[in-house]
């Protein structure tokens, strides 16, 4: 397996266009969140959805006290009738799948070909029915632990929630991997996965950050009026989880930065390089 460390999202710089947004914070279990924005509901219908998943080889602590292969997140929400683009960042050197026959879904995630550089797979499909659907990986997983992760929800198995369009919320999840992503300098750096992501104007966003670093990190974008402080991990292999809700109000591409100390082993390299602790939010 590709050796893995867990990533962080961040960004620095100026924004490309003027925007505003609103966000009300919603704490996740065992976490506190900080976000800044005005609160206001919207009736705009969701036209397209983007889901981002990261495969962490040997990265998530299990109930048995060992670390196992896992998708982050393993549970996510789709909207019936809305075209959905799923992007998987696979840091393992083995392929893995998100498979559910009732949804007609069988995504084969390309493996990593170099330690710290994920294989990237993107597919688009439209869910046709409402309900909760268990997905699982049908490829060999967690081989160092006799496949433990394949039979345990939250690892290489999880739930896809499909809801009616009138309850549409954009479900976007990001994973912070400390020292996990290879840079052009040949070193591995802190990074958010993904660092660049897309959402729709006028539709509420539920943004969840899974932070595997023992330091806090932020997604800060003043022009989006967004300042999400991601809670740190308190135990190796167990992510700190932070959730906020907000509604983007203007289309454009907006740079975000992490305003907390990042990538300290590399003199903060990741804070000034897009794709690591700095990136872009595209509002369509």
Order of alpha helices (4+ residues) and beta strands (2+ residues): beta-beta-beta-beta-beta-beta-beta-beta-beta-beta-beta-beta-beta-beta-beta-beta-beta-beta-beta
